[in-house]
Amino acid sequence: MSWAIENLNEQFKGIFDAHSQEPTKGLSSTQHFALGAVLVYQLTLWYRHEHGLDLRVGLKPFLKAA
């Protein structure tokens, strides 16, 4: 189970370039940034599922194109 969680965590960080310090200042701003990133990620997966696209391949280019 932890392997799957780490895999998702790394994929999420790669998509949103979150390997370094967050681009926000303060706890509230950082929480809003993280919540917004999760929302965008979930909406992207939903859209790709509805259109029969692969859920794991090409997420970053898909988000950059949108």
N, C-alpha and C positions, 0 to 999 in steps of 0.2 A: 504493500500500500504506500509506503513512504517513497518508493521509486516513482510511482505515478504522480505523487504530489510534487516531488522535486522536478520532474519532467515538465509539469504544467508551470511551475514557478519560473523555471529557466526560460521556457517559451514566452511567458508573459513579459519577463524582463527584457527579452530580446526584441519583442514586438514594440514595446514602448520605450526602448533605450533607457531602462531603469537600472543599469548596472552601476551607475555612479550616484552621486548625491542628487536628491530630488530638486527640480527647478523652482521650488517654492520655499517660502520662509514662514515659519510658524506651524504649529500643530494643526490648526483648523484648515489652513490652505493646503497642507500636505494631505490631510484626510479627504478634502474635496478633490484633489488631483487623483488620488488613488481610487476613490469612488467613481469618478468620471471615467478613468481608464478601465475599470471593471465593467461599467455599463457599456462602453463602446465595444469591448471585447465580446460581451454576451450578445449584443445586437449583431455584431459581425458574424458570430457563429450561427445565430438564428437565421440570418439572411442567407448564408452559404448553405445551411441545411435545407432551407426552403427551396433553393435553386439547384439542389443536387450536386453542389460543389464539394471538393475535398475539404474537410474541416481543419486539417493540420498543415496543408501545403499552400504556400503563397499568401499567408495572412498579412505579413508585413507589407509586401507590394500592394495588396488589395487595400489596406488602410491608407497607404501613402497616396494612392490614386484617387481616393474618395474625397 
